[in-house]
Structures are given as structure tokens and as C-alpha cells.
Amino acid sequence: MKRKMTIQEIARLAGVSKATVSRVLNNRGGVSPETRRKVEEVIRLYSYTPNLVARGLSLKRTSSIGLIVAHTAERLSSHLFFIEFLRGISAILDERGFRLIVATAESEDRYETSCRSMAEGGVVDGVVVLGVRRNDKRLRYFLRAGIPVVTVGRPIGFPRVDYVDVDNAGGARVATEYLLRLGHGEILFINGPREHTASLAREKGYRAAFRALRREVDEGLIVYGDFSFESGYETVRGFLARGKAPSAVFAASDLAAMGAITAFKEAGIRVGHEVSVIGFDDIPYAHFFDPPLTTVRQPIYEMGKEAGRILLLRLEGDTGSERLHKTFPTQLIVRESTIRS
């Protein structure tokens, strides 16, 4: 069996110090590109892999990151935003030797208990929270335990928490203005949960579009769901059953938009011919749906990578006291689910 190389031997072969090898292995700064290439070449040549258990013991780390998601495991299996985000964060954590622990729960109470247990049990080095809410008490558990936190969405009420976000308000405004300029008057807005910060921002953008074009918002056309296919489907079914068919729908997620389209189809209403529907996310299936979905694209994979990158920077302790954050732009992708009224 081939003997395992040590950091000291890698340093000797590369002609550098052990500290330099450590910086390269942990992807830290202070190493010139030429030196980094030299160390990486020795590592590749001798197939070196760090001893994660020993490293974790010396640093008092678990080499585990918690991913906090407010859905059941069954629900997540069909939640394509989550799957794409998971690909992104896993790409950066895997190469640095961190495991990902996904926390889900069946109910709100059990979810709170799960987060508290994870924070107090010392089973993770840091956490990423998806679906952050205004004044989200889940964050307090981890902050009290001194565990670094990165949220996906602006953490309202927590000015020192790091976050990754997209221009939710701007993307929603562009989508709504597009529908208004197509001549649609009654635009049903199927939002996410009322207290989610992404929902708050997307509603702000929806309202801003009406103000910009000097139009009045019909409060009865703003409905709160949970970003799911079912919420879009049931909302449109309910409106149609009451004889209140909107001329257009803007849904705060692609899954909700697809649910809305399905409800229209069952009622014999042709989307892209008689009614317009816009989603938000641009999940991989949006282009292949029938009809192909007009949507607001957010870079989900890149958001996952950035959340992981920020958390790793915080774990390395080289970031100071400034809050780290990144807000990505959105883009309206026009396909066949919209039509001029």
C-alpha cells in the first residue's frame, strides 16, 4: 500500500514552507500564482489528500456545514431551485473537504427544534439558511452559539449576518412592467410566504411597476402561497371557479407559474394565446415546459457557490467584522407563455 504523503514532504518537494502548502490546501491568499501552481503540481503528482479527521481535531472543527431548508425531504425532491442551489454549494464545499448536512422538518415546531439542536449540539462549523424570513428566530440559535451563518435572501432584522441575494425587487418590477406594456390590466400576483424576505422584495417590485406606469394595484390580485406548484395551481383554480379569470399571472417562482399554467390548461384556456404567465427562477425545466416559460432568471447555481465561498471565508477568520454579501442581477427571459393582450 502506498505511503501517505505529509504536508512537510509536499513542502520539501515544492521548495516552499509548510505554511505555504497549508495556505494552498485551504485556498487562502498570500501565495503567488507561480508558487501555487508549483504546490498544486506536486499535490497532483503524488495524489495527496489532507487528513480531514486530524485537521478537524486540530482546528476543533467538524468539517460539516448545515443547510437549513424550510421544507420536508419529500417536498425538496421536486423543488428544482433547491436542487440547483445544492449543486452550486456542493461544488465548492466538496473540493474543500466539507460535508453538507441538510436539515428539514415536518412542521414549524419541529423545524425550530431541529435548528436549535443543530446549533447547540456542535455538529456543524457553519450554516446556510434558505428561505430566510423577516426577524427569523432560527438565526438567533446559531448566532448565540457562535456559529457563522450565511442566508440566501437579505436577513431583515440581522444587520451583521452575511448573505447572498438577487435583485428580487428589480426582477419583479421588470416582469410586471413587461406584462403591463403588453396591455394586461388584471395581473394576478402569486407570491411566496408573506414573511419571507424574497416575497417582500418581489411584492415591492410588483407594486413599483404599477406606480411607474401610473396604474392602480388591485389588492385582491395579490395572493400569498409557498412557491410550490400546488400554490399556483390552486390559486388559479380558485379564481376561475369564481369567474375571475385574470388576463395575466406573475408568479414568484417557476413552480407556481407551472401550476398556474396547468390550471389554465384544464379550464381550456390557452397560455401564450389567451392569457400570459411569467415565473421567477429560470429552473432547468422552464425552457421545456409547455409552453416554454417566460421567467425572471436568477443565477441559482452561482448563488450556491457564492454562499459556500462566503461561509468558508468566515470560517477561515480572515474577513474582519464587515458583513459579507453579494447581490446578483436578474434577467427577464421571454419565451412563449406571454402574449400581447
C-alpha contacts under 8 A as a table, 3 or more apart, distances in Angstrom:
res1	aa1	res2	aa2	distance
4	K	48	Y	7.27
5	M	9	E	6.39
5	M	10	I	7.04
5	M	46	Y	7.46
5	M	48	Y	6.15
6	T	9	E	5.24
6	T	10	I	6.35
7	I	10	I	5.02
7	I	11	A	6.09
7	I	18	K	6.24
7	I	21	V	6.76
7	I	22	S	7.58
8	Q	11	A	5.07
8	Q	12	R	6.26
8	Q	17	S	7.91
8	Q	18	K	5.73
9	E	12	R	5.04
9	E	13	L	6.19
10	I	13	L	5.24
10	I	14	A	6.11
10	I	18	K	7.98
10	I	21	V	7.31
10	I	39	V	7.41
10	I	42	V	6.64
10	I	43	I	6.99
11	A	14	A	5.18
11	A	15	G	5.82
11	A	16	V	5.01
11	A	17	S	5.44
11	A	18	K	5.37
11	A	20	T	7.73
11	A	21	V	6.09
11	A	39	V	7.58
12	R	15	G	5.03
12	R	16	V	6.42
12	R	17	S	7.52
13	L	16	V	7.96
13	L	42	V	7.07
14	A	38	K	6.18
14	A	39	V	5.59
14	A	42	V	6.46
16	V	20	T	6.39
16	V	21	V	7.30
17	S	20	T	5.23
17	S	21	V	6.61
18	K	21	V	5.10
18	K	22	S	6.18
19	A	22	S	5.00
19	A	23	R	6.23
20	T	23	R	5.08
20	T	24	V	6.32
20	T	31	V	6.92
21	V	24	V	5.13
21	V	25	L	6.17
21	V	39	V	6.67
22	S	25	L	5.08
22	S	26	N	6.12
23	R	26	N	5.17
23	R	27	N	5.86
23	R	28	R	4.91
23	R	29	G	6.87
23	R	30	G	7.65
23	R	31	V	7.37
24	V	27	N	4.94
24	V	28	R	6.20
24	V	31	V	7.35
24	V	36	R	6.31
24	V	39	V	7.37
24	V	40	E	7.67
25	L	28	R	7.85
26	N	96	R	7.09
28	R	31	V	7.76
31	V	35	T	6.40
31	V	36	R	6.13
32	S	35	T	5.28
32	S	36	R	6.08
33	P	36	R	5.05
33	P	37	R	6.14
34	E	37	R	5.20
34	E	38	K	6.32
35	T	38	K	5.03
35	T	39	V	6.28
36	R	39	V	5.26
36	R	40	E	6.08
37	R	40	E	5.10
37	R	41	E	6.02
38	K	41	E	5.19
38	K	42	V	6.53
39	V	42	V	5.26
39	V	43	I	6.26
40	E	43	I	4.94
40	E	44	R	6.11
41	E	44	R	5.13
41	E	45	L	6.01
42	V	45	L	4.98
42	V	46	Y	6.15
43	I	46	Y	5.45
43	I	47	S	5.70
43	I	48	Y	5.13
43	I	49	T	7.96
44	R	47	S	4.98
44	R	48	Y	6.77
50	P	55	R	7.78
51	N	54	A	5.52
51	N	55	R	6.14
52	L	55	R	4.98
52	L	56	G	5.92
52	L	63	S	7.45
52	L	97	G	6.95
53	V	56	G	5.11
53	V	57	L	6.28
54	A	57	L	5.15
54	A	58	S	6.21
55	R	58	S	5.22
55	R	59	L	6.16
55	R	61	R	7.85
56	G	59	L	5.23
56	G	60	K	5.56
56	G	61	R	4.46
56	G	62	T	5.67
56	G	63	S	6.22
57	L	60	K	4.88
57	L	61	R	6.27
57	L	62	T	7.84
58	S	61	R	7.72
61	R	64	S	7.99
61	R	124	V	7.77
61	R	125	D	6.10
62	T	123	V	6.40
62	T	124	V	5.88
62	T	125	D	6.07
63	S	97	G	6.94
63	S	98	F	4.78
63	S	99	R	6.18
63	S	124	V	7.14
63	S	125	D	6.56
64	S	98	F	5.31
64	S	99	R	4.56
64	S	100	L	5.72
64	S	101	I	6.77
64	S	123	V	7.10
64	S	124	V	4.84
64	S	125	D	5.87
64	S	126	G	7.49
65	I	98	F	6.74
65	I	99	R	6.10
65	I	100	L	4.93
65	I	101	I	5.99
65	I	124	V	5.21
65	I	125	D	5.80
65	I	126	G	5.19
65	I	127	V	5.51
65	I	128	V	7.62
66	G	100	L	5.90
66	G	101	I	4.73
66	G	102	V	5.90
66	G	103	A	6.94
66	G	124	V	5.99
66	G	125	D	7.88
66	G	126	G	6.30
66	G	127	V	4.45
66	G	128	V	6.26
67	L	100	L	6.79
67	L	101	I	5.96
67	L	102	V	4.71
67	L	103	A	6.08
67	L	127	V	5.74
67	L	128	V	4.94
67	L	129	V	6.03
67	L	130	L	7.44
68	I	102	V	6.15
68	I	103	A	5.07
68	I	104	T	6.90
68	I	115	C	7.67
68	I	127	V	7.07
68	I	128	V	6.12
68	I	129	V	4.69
68	I	130	L	5.99
69	V	102	V	7.26
69	V	103	A	6.17
69	V	104	T	5.77
69	V	129	V	6.49
69	V	130	L	5.31
69	V	131	G	6.79
70	A	104	T	6.18
70	A	105	A	7.09
70	A	111	Y	7.33
70	A	130	L	7.41
70	A	131	G	6.81
71	H	75	R	6.10
71	H	76	L	6.35
71	H	104	T	5.69
71	H	105	A	6.43
71	H	106	E	7.38
72	T	75	R	5.22
72	T	76	L	6.34
72	T	104	T	5.26
72	T	105	A	5.29
72	T	106	E	5.53
73	A	76	L	5.12
73	A	77	S	6.51
73	A	104	T	6.14
73	A	105	A	7.62
74	E	77	S	5.48
74	E	78	S	7.54
75	R	78	S	5.87
75	R	79	H	6.48
76	L	79	H	4.78
76	L	80	L	7.86
76	L	82	F	6.80
76	L	83	I	7.78
77	S	80	L	7.80
77	S	83	I	7.76
79	H	82	F	5.55
79	H	83	I	6.56
79	H	228	S	7.97
80	L	83	I	4.96
80	L	84	E	6.16
80	L	283	I	6.32
80	L	284	P	7.72
81	F	84	E	5.32
81	F	85	F	6.12
81	F	281	D	7.29
81	F	283	I	6.27
81	F	300	I	6.93
82	F	85	F	5.02
82	F	86	L	5.91
83	I	86	L	5.01
83	I	87	R	6.34
84	E	87	R	5.15
84	E	88	G	6.56
84	E	283	I	7.77
84	E	300	I	6.15
84	E	301	Y	5.51
84	E	304	G	7.99
85	F	88	G	5.15
85	F	89	I	6.35
85	F	300	I	5.39
85	F	301	Y	5.04
85	F	302	E	7.82
85	F	303	M	6.84
85	F	304	G	4.75
85	F	305	K	7.97
86	L	89	I	5.35
86	L	90	S	5.84
86	L	301	Y	7.65
86	L	304	G	6.50
87	R	90	S	5.28
87	R	91	A	6.16
87	R	301	Y	6.44
87	R	304	G	7.28
88	G	91	A	5.30
88	G	92	I	7.12
88	G	300	I	7.58
88	G	301	Y	4.38
88	G	302	E	6.03
88	G	303	M	7.04
88	G	304	G	4.32
88	G	305	K	4.60
89	I	92	I	5.67
89	I	93	L	6.25
89	I	301	Y	7.57
89	I	303	M	7.88
89	I	304	G	4.22
89	I	305	K	4.47
89	I	306	E	7.45
89	I	307	A	6.78
89	I	308	G	5.28
90	S	93	L	5.06
90	S	94	D	5.54
90	S	100	L	7.45
90	S	304	G	7.84
90	S	305	K	7.54
90	S	308	G	7.96
91	A	94	D	5.67
91	A	95	E	6.71
91	A	305	K	6.80
92	I	95	E	5.59
92	I	96	R	6.67
92	I	305	K	5.96
92	I	308	G	6.32
92	I	309	R	6.93
93	L	96	R	5.20
93	L	97	G	6.31
93	L	98	F	5.16
93	L	99	R	7.10
93	L	100	L	7.77
93	L	308	G	6.49
94	D	97	G	5.18
94	D	98	F	5.70
94	D	99	R	6.97
95	E	98	F	7.74
103	A	114	S	7.17
103	A	115	C	7.63
104	T	111	Y	6.77
104	T	114	S	7.84
105	A	108	E	7.42
105	A	110	R	5.91
105	A	111	Y	4.90
105	A	114	S	7.33
106	E	110	R	6.65
106	E	111	Y	7.13
107	S	110	R	5.32
107	S	111	Y	5.98
108	E	111	Y	4.93
108	E	112	E	6.28
109	D	112	E	5.26
109	D	113	T	6.37
110	R	113	T	4.96
110	R	114	S	6.05
111	Y	114	S	5.04
111	Y	115	C	6.34
112	E	115	C	5.28
112	E	116	R	6.21
112	E	138	R	6.65
113	T	116	R	5.11
113	T	117	S	6.04
114	S	117	S	5.19
114	S	118	M	6.18
115	C	118	M	5.14
115	C	119	A	6.18
115	C	138	R	6.41
115	C	141	Y	7.14
116	R	119	A	5.12
116	R	120	E	6.09
116	R	138	R	7.51
116	R	141	Y	5.65
116	R	142	F	7.66
117	S	120	E	5.21
117	S	121	G	5.61
118	M	121	G	5.25
118	M	122	G	6.64
118	M	123	V	6.19
118	M	124	V	7.20
119	A	122	G	6.15
119	A	123	V	7.56
119	A	124	V	7.68
119	A	141	Y	5.94
119	A	142	F	5.13
119	A	145	A	6.12
119	A	147	I	7.32
120	E	141	Y	7.77
120	E	142	F	7.97
120	E	145	A	6.53
122	G	125	D	7.51
124	V	127	V	7.23
125	D	147	I	6.38
125	D	148	P	7.32
125	D	315	L	7.60
126	G	147	I	5.35
126	G	148	P	4.83
126	G	149	V	5.92
126	G	311	L	6.95
126	G	315	L	7.55
127	V	142	F	7.99
127	V	147	I	7.36
127	V	148	P	6.47
127	V	149	V	5.01
127	V	150	V	6.42
127	V	311	L	7.78
128	V	149	V	5.85
128	V	150	V	4.81
128	V	151	T	5.54
128	V	152	V	7.30
128	V	307	A	7.16
128	V	308	G	7.91
128	V	311	L	7.86
129	V	132	V	6.32
129	V	149	V	7.39
129	V	150	V	6.37
129	V	151	T	4.66
129	V	152	V	6.10
130	L	151	T	6.20
130	L	152	V	5.12
130	L	153	G	7.52
131	G	152	V	6.62
131	G	153	G	7.00
131	G	196	H	6.37
131	G	197	T	7.73
131	G	198	A	7.72
132	V	136	D	6.51
132	V	151	T	6.46
132	V	152	V	6.59
132	V	153	G	6.03
132	V	154	R	7.51
132	V	155	P	6.46
132	V	196	H	5.88
132	V	197	T	6.28
132	V	198	A	8.00
133	R	136	D	4.93
133	R	155	P	7.06
133	R	156	I	7.39
133	R	195	E	5.38
133	R	196	H	4.16
133	R	197	T	5.31
134	R	155	P	6.66
134	R	156	I	5.02
134	R	157	G	6.50
134	R	195	E	5.77
134	R	196	H	6.26
134	R	197	T	5.91
135	N	155	P	7.40
135	N	156	I	5.89
135	N	157	G	4.90
135	N	158	F	7.15
136	D	139	L	5.93
136	D	140	R	7.63
136	D	155	P	7.65
136	D	156	I	7.96
136	D	157	G	7.79
137	K	140	R	5.25
137	K	141	Y	7.16
138	R	141	Y	5.65
138	R	142	F	7.26
139	L	142	F	5.50
139	L	143	L	6.17
139	L	149	V	7.48
140	R	143	L	5.03
140	R	144	R	5.88
141	Y	144	R	5.43
141	Y	145	A	6.41
142	F	145	A	5.03
142	F	146	G	6.26
142	F	147	I	5.17
142	F	148	P	7.26
142	F	149	V	7.11
143	L	146	G	5.02
143	L	147	I	5.76
143	L	148	P	7.04
143	L	149	V	7.41
144	R	147	I	7.66
148	P	311	L	6.98
148	P	314	R	6.80
148	P	315	L	7.13
149	V	161	V	6.51
149	V	162	D	6.57
149	V	311	L	7.06
150	V	161	V	6.58
150	V	162	D	4.86
150	V	163	Y	4.95
150	V	164	V	7.29
150	V	307	A	6.44
150	V	310	I	7.39
150	V	311	L	6.28
151	T	154	R	7.02
151	T	155	P	6.62
151	T	161	V	7.50
151	T	162	D	6.50
151	T	163	Y	4.59
151	T	164	V	6.30
151	T	307	A	7.71
152	V	163	Y	5.76
152	V	164	V	4.97
152	V	165	D	5.73
152	V	307	A	7.45
153	G	163	Y	6.39
153	G	164	V	5.97
153	G	165	D	4.69
153	G	166	V	7.46
153	G	197	T	6.25
153	G	198	A	6.14
154	R	163	Y	6.17
154	R	164	V	7.25
154	R	165	D	6.28
154	R	197	T	6.38
154	R	198	A	7.74
155	P	158	F	5.57
155	P	159	P	7.28
155	P	161	V	6.84
155	P	163	Y	7.13
155	P	197	T	7.25
156	I	159	P	7.20
156	I	197	T	7.13
158	F	161	V	5.72
159	P	323	R	7.94
160	R	322	E	7.71
160	R	323	R	5.57
161	V	323	R	6.36
161	V	324	L	7.86
162	D	310	I	7.68
162	D	323	R	5.39
162	D	324	L	4.89
162	D	325	H	5.51
163	Y	307	A	7.19
163	Y	324	L	6.68
163	Y	325	H	4.82
163	Y	326	K	6.73
164	V	303	M	6.56
164	V	306	E	7.06
164	V	307	A	5.98
164	V	325	H	5.56
164	V	326	K	4.96
164	V	327	T	5.95
164	V	328	F	7.96
165	D	168	N	7.93
165	D	303	M	7.50
165	D	325	H	7.84
165	D	326	K	6.25
165	D	327	T	4.61
165	D	328	F	6.23
166	V	298	Q	6.78
166	V	327	T	4.84
166	V	328	F	4.43
166	V	329	P	5.77
166	V	330	T	6.68
167	D	170	G	5.31
167	D	171	G	6.05
167	D	327	T	6.46
167	D	328	F	6.24
167	D	329	P	5.42
167	D	330	T	6.10
168	N	171	G	5.23
168	N	172	A	6.13
168	N	198	A	6.36
168	N	201	A	5.55
168	N	202	R	5.25
168	N	205	G	7.36
168	N	330	T	7.60
169	A	172	A	5.25
169	A	173	R	6.08
169	A	201	A	4.75
169	A	202	R	4.70
169	A	203	E	7.19
169	A	204	K	5.80
169	A	205	G	4.07
169	A	206	Y	7.49
170	G	173	R	5.11
170	G	174	V	6.23
170	G	202	R	7.86
170	G	205	G	5.84
170	G	330	T	7.54
171	G	174	V	5.27
171	G	175	A	6.29
171	G	202	R	7.53
171	G	205	G	7.17
171	G	296	V	6.19
171	G	330	T	5.56
171	G	331	Q	6.79
171	G	332	L	7.19
172	A	175	A	5.16
172	A	176	T	6.10
172	A	202	R	5.20
172	A	203	E	7.38
172	A	204	K	7.98
172	A	205	G	4.83
172	A	206	Y	5.50
172	A	296	V	7.60
173	R	176	T	5.20
173	R	177	E	5.97
173	R	202	R	7.66
173	R	204	K	7.93
173	R	205	G	4.15
173	R	206	Y	5.07
173	R	207	R	7.52
173	R	208	A	6.18
173	R	209	A	4.97
174	V	177	E	5.18
174	V	178	Y	6.07
174	V	205	G	7.87
174	V	209	A	7.25
174	V	332	L	7.14
175	A	178	Y	5.12
175	A	179	L	6.53
175	A	250	F	7.49
175	A	278	I	7.16
175	A	295	T	7.73
175	A	296	V	6.95
175	A	332	L	6.63
176	T	179	L	5.18
176	T	180	L	6.24
176	T	205	G	7.94
176	T	206	Y	5.80
176	T	209	A	5.94
176	T	210	F	7.81
176	T	250	F	7.00
177	E	180	L	4.96
177	E	181	R	6.02
177	E	209	A	5.22
177	E	210	F	7.32
177	E	213	L	7.79
178	Y	181	R	5.20
178	Y	182	L	6.27
179	L	182	L	5.03
179	L	183	G	6.72
179	L	184	H	5.70
179	L	187	I	7.73
179	L	248	A	7.24
179	L	276	S	7.79
180	L	183	G	5.24
180	L	184	H	5.03
180	L	185	G	6.44
181	R	184	H	7.20
182	L	339	I	7.06
182	L	340	R	4.56
182	L	341	S	5.96
183	G	340	R	6.21
183	G	341	S	5.06
184	H	187	I	6.66
184	H	247	S	5.89
184	H	248	A	6.32
184	H	340	R	7.59
184	H	341	S	5.70
185	G	247	S	6.87
185	G	248	A	7.94
186	E	218	D	7.78
186	E	221	L	7.63
186	E	246	P	5.34
186	E	247	S	5.55
186	E	248	A	6.49
187	I	221	L	6.84
187	I	246	P	6.11
187	I	247	S	6.30
187	I	248	A	4.78
187	I	249	V	5.34
187	I	250	F	6.77
188	L	221	L	4.73
188	L	222	I	6.27
188	L	223	V	7.77
188	L	246	P	6.14
188	L	248	A	6.24
188	L	249	V	4.65
188	L	250	F	6.15
189	F	206	Y	7.94
189	F	221	L	6.00
189	F	222	I	4.90
189	F	223	V	6.18
189	F	249	V	5.95
189	F	250	F	4.92
189	F	251	A	5.75
189	F	252	A	7.58
190	I	222	I	6.32
190	I	223	V	5.04
190	I	224	Y	6.01
190	I	225	G	6.59
190	I	231	S	7.97
190	I	232	G	6.65
190	I	235	T	7.57
190	I	249	V	7.35
190	I	250	F	6.33
190	I	251	A	4.60
190	I	252	A	6.09
190	I	256	A	7.41
191	N	194	R	7.74
191	N	199	S	6.08
191	N	202	R	7.69
191	N	203	E	7.24
191	N	222	I	7.13
191	N	223	V	5.90
191	N	224	Y	4.77
191	N	225	G	5.79
191	N	226	D	7.51
191	N	227	F	7.13
191	N	251	A	6.08
191	N	252	A	4.93
191	N	253	S	7.94
192	G	196	H	7.18
192	G	198	A	7.82
192	G	199	S	5.19
192	G	224	Y	5.42
192	G	225	G	4.80
192	G	226	D	4.64
192	G	227	F	5.00
192	G	252	A	6.09
192	G	253	S	7.76
193	P	196	H	5.57
193	P	199	S	6.36
193	P	224	Y	5.63
193	P	225	G	5.47
193	P	226	D	5.12
193	P	227	F	7.55
194	R	199	S	6.33
194	R	200	L	6.93
194	R	224	Y	6.06
194	R	225	G	7.92
195	E	199	S	7.11
195	E	200	L	6.94
196	H	199	S	5.24
196	H	200	L	6.38
197	T	200	L	5.03
197	T	201	A	6.24
198	A	201	A	5.18
198	A	202	R	6.12
199	S	202	R	5.14
199	S	203	E	6.08
199	S	252	A	7.33
200	L	203	E	5.30
200	L	204	K	6.25
201	A	204	K	4.97
201	A	205	G	6.38
202	R	205	G	5.04
202	R	206	Y	6.20
202	R	252	A	7.14
203	E	206	Y	4.94
203	E	207	R	6.19
204	K	207	R	5.28
204	K	208	A	6.10
205	G	208	A	4.93
205	G	209	A	6.30
206	Y	209	A	5.45
206	Y	210	F	6.92
207	R	210	F	5.35
207	R	211	R	6.43
207	R	217	V	6.84
208	A	211	R	5.05
208	A	212	A	6.05
209	A	212	A	5.11
209	A	213	L	6.43
210	F	213	L	5.34
210	F	214	R	5.98
210	F	215	R	4.82
210	F	216	E	6.28
210	F	217	V	6.46
211	R	214	R	4.85
211	R	215	R	5.87
211	R	216	E	7.29
212	A	215	R	7.69
218	D	221	L	5.61
218	D	222	I	7.55
219	E	222	I	5.61
220	G	223	V	7.57
223	V	235	T	7.72
225	G	228	S	7.41
225	G	231	S	5.31
225	G	232	G	7.55
226	D	231	S	6.35
227	F	231	S	6.76
227	F	232	G	7.76
227	F	252	A	6.54
227	F	253	S	5.40
227	F	254	D	7.97
227	F	255	L	6.60
227	F	256	A	5.59
228	S	231	S	5.32
228	S	232	G	6.77
228	S	253	S	7.55
228	S	255	L	5.47
228	S	256	A	5.14
228	S	259	G	7.86
229	F	232	G	5.45
229	F	233	Y	6.20
229	F	255	L	4.53
229	F	256	A	4.38
229	F	257	A	7.24
229	F	258	M	6.30
229	F	259	G	4.49
229	F	260	A	7.76
230	E	233	Y	4.99
230	E	234	E	5.89
230	E	256	A	6.86
230	E	259	G	6.02
231	S	234	E	5.34
231	S	235	T	5.94
231	S	256	A	6.00
231	S	259	G	7.16
232	G	235	T	5.28
232	G	236	V	6.31
232	G	251	A	7.36
232	G	255	L	7.49
232	G	256	A	4.07
232	G	257	A	5.95
232	G	258	M	7.17
232	G	259	G	4.59
232	G	260	A	4.63
233	Y	236	V	5.57
233	Y	237	R	6.17
233	Y	256	A	6.96
233	Y	258	M	7.71
233	Y	259	G	4.04
233	Y	260	A	4.58
233	Y	261	I	7.51
233	Y	262	T	6.60
233	Y	263	A	5.33
234	E	237	R	5.01
234	E	238	G	6.02
234	E	259	G	7.77
234	E	260	A	7.75
234	E	263	A	7.63
235	T	238	G	5.18
235	T	239	F	6.42
235	T	260	A	7.40
236	V	239	F	5.14
236	V	240	L	6.13
236	V	260	A	5.62
236	V	263	A	6.15
236	V	264	F	7.26
237	R	240	L	5.19
237	R	241	A	6.05
237	R	260	A	7.98
237	R	263	A	5.80
237	R	264	F	7.73
238	G	241	A	5.12
238	G	242	R	6.45
239	F	242	R	5.24
239	F	243	G	6.39
239	F	244	K	5.08
239	F	245	A	6.07
239	F	246	P	7.94
240	L	243	G	4.96
240	L	244	K	5.46
240	L	245	A	5.26
241	A	244	K	7.49
246	P	249	V	7.01
246	P	275	V	7.70
247	S	274	E	7.63
247	S	275	V	5.25
247	S	276	S	6.70
247	S	341	S	7.58
248	A	275	V	5.44
248	A	276	S	4.53
248	A	277	V	5.70
249	V	257	A	7.70
249	V	260	A	7.84
249	V	275	V	7.99
249	V	276	S	6.24
249	V	277	V	4.69
249	V	278	I	6.28
250	F	257	A	7.30
250	F	277	V	5.90
250	F	278	I	4.85
250	F	279	G	6.04
251	A	254	D	6.96
251	A	256	A	5.88
251	A	257	A	5.17
251	A	277	V	7.58
251	A	278	I	6.17
251	A	279	G	4.89
251	A	280	F	6.62
252	A	256	A	7.07
252	A	257	A	7.72
252	A	279	G	6.05
252	A	280	F	5.28
253	S	256	A	5.35
253	S	257	A	6.33
253	S	279	G	5.24
253	S	280	F	4.36
253	S	281	D	5.93
254	D	257	A	4.90
254	D	258	M	6.09
254	D	278	I	7.88
254	D	279	G	4.44
254	D	280	F	5.16
254	D	281	D	5.86
254	D	282	D	6.62
254	D	283	I	6.87
254	D	286	A	7.01
254	D	293	L	7.99
254	D	295	T	7.16
255	L	258	M	5.06
255	L	259	G	6.23
255	L	279	G	7.71
256	A	259	G	4.99
256	A	260	A	6.23
256	A	279	G	7.34
257	A	260	A	5.01
257	A	261	I	6.23
257	A	277	V	6.58
257	A	278	I	6.47
257	A	279	G	5.08
258	M	261	I	5.03
258	M	262	T	6.21
258	M	279	G	7.92
258	M	289	F	7.82
259	G	262	T	5.13
259	G	263	A	6.36
260	A	263	A	5.16
260	A	264	F	6.34
260	A	277	V	7.81
261	I	264	F	5.12
261	I	265	K	6.17
261	I	271	V	6.53
261	I	277	V	7.19
262	T	265	K	5.05
262	T	266	E	6.29
263	A	266	E	5.23
263	A	267	A	6.45
264	F	267	A	5.12
264	F	268	G	6.37
264	F	269	I	5.06
264	F	270	R	6.86
264	F	271	V	7.02
265	K	268	G	5.03
265	K	269	I	5.40
265	K	270	R	6.18
265	K	271	V	7.38
266	E	269	I	7.48
269	I	274	E	6.49
269	I	275	V	7.39
270	R	273	H	5.44
270	R	274	E	5.45
270	R	275	V	6.66
271	V	274	E	5.87
271	V	275	V	4.98
271	V	276	S	5.81
271	V	277	V	6.99
271	V	291	P	7.18
271	V	337	S	5.72
271	V	338	T	7.25
272	G	275	V	5.78
272	G	276	S	5.42
272	G	277	V	7.54
272	G	291	P	7.22
272	G	336	E	5.77
272	G	337	S	4.20
272	G	338	T	4.67
272	G	339	I	5.20
273	H	276	S	7.51
273	H	338	T	7.61
273	H	339	I	6.09
274	E	339	I	7.57
274	E	341	S	7.77
275	V	338	T	7.07
275	V	339	I	6.98
275	V	341	S	7.75
276	S	337	S	5.66
276	S	338	T	4.15
276	S	339	I	5.74
277	V	293	L	7.52
277	V	294	T	7.05
277	V	337	S	5.57
277	V	338	T	5.82
278	I	293	L	6.70
278	I	294	T	5.07
278	I	295	T	5.09
278	I	296	V	7.67
278	I	337	S	7.04
278	I	338	T	7.14
279	G	282	D	7.58
279	G	293	L	7.04
279	G	294	T	6.43
279	G	295	T	4.38
279	G	296	V	6.31
280	F	295	T	5.10
280	F	296	V	4.50
280	F	297	R	6.40
280	F	298	Q	7.70
281	D	295	T	6.72
281	D	296	V	5.70
281	D	297	R	4.94
281	D	298	Q	5.28
281	D	299	P	7.98
281	D	300	I	7.59
282	D	285	Y	7.81
282	D	286	A	5.76
282	D	287	H	7.88
282	D	295	T	5.86
282	D	296	V	6.27
282	D	297	R	4.70
282	D	298	Q	6.68
283	I	286	A	5.57
284	P	287	H	6.80
285	Y	288	F	5.26
285	Y	289	F	6.18
286	A	289	F	5.40
286	A	292	P	6.11
286	A	293	L	5.27
286	A	294	T	7.93
286	A	295	T	7.89
287	H	292	P	4.87
287	H	293	L	6.03
287	H	335	R	7.82
288	F	291	P	7.64
288	F	292	P	5.55
288	F	293	L	7.91
289	F	292	P	4.74
289	F	293	L	6.39
290	D	293	L	7.53
291	P	336	E	5.77
291	P	337	S	5.57
292	P	335	R	5.71
292	P	336	E	5.35
292	P	337	S	6.12
293	L	334	V	7.62
293	L	335	R	5.59
293	L	336	E	6.24
293	L	337	S	5.23
294	T	332	L	7.54
294	T	333	I	5.59
294	T	334	V	4.58
294	T	335	R	4.53
294	T	336	E	6.47
294	T	337	S	5.63
294	T	338	T	6.62
295	T	332	L	5.91
295	T	333	I	5.32
295	T	334	V	6.66
295	T	335	R	7.84
296	V	330	T	6.42
296	V	331	Q	5.52
296	V	332	L	4.47
296	V	333	I	5.99
297	R	330	T	5.51
297	R	331	Q	5.08
297	R	332	L	6.12
297	R	333	I	6.57
298	Q	328	F	7.51
298	Q	329	P	7.17
298	Q	330	T	5.14
298	Q	331	Q	7.00
299	P	302	E	5.42
299	P	303	M	6.13
299	P	328	F	7.39
299	P	330	T	7.68
300	I	303	M	5.04
300	I	304	G	6.39
301	Y	304	G	5.21
301	Y	305	K	6.48
302	E	305	K	5.06
302	E	306	E	6.08
303	M	306	E	5.07
303	M	307	A	6.08
303	M	328	F	7.86
304	G	307	A	5.21
304	G	308	G	6.34
305	K	308	G	5.19
305	K	309	R	6.11
306	E	309	R	4.89
306	E	310	I	6.10
306	E	326	K	7.74
307	A	310	I	5.34
307	A	311	L	6.25
308	G	311	L	5.18
308	G	312	L	6.17
309	R	312	L	5.20
309	R	313	L	6.23
310	I	313	L	5.09
310	I	314	R	6.28
310	I	324	L	6.89
310	I	325	H	7.81
311	L	314	R	5.08
311	L	315	L	6.22
312	L	315	L	4.96
312	L	316	E	6.23
313	L	316	E	5.19
313	L	317	G	6.63
313	L	318	D	6.67
313	L	319	T	6.56
314	R	317	G	5.23
314	R	318	D	6.86
314	R	319	T	6.08
316	E	319	T	7.91
317	G	320	G	7.22
319	T	322	E	7.14
334	V	338	T	7.69
335	R	338	T	7.03
336	E	339	I	7.61
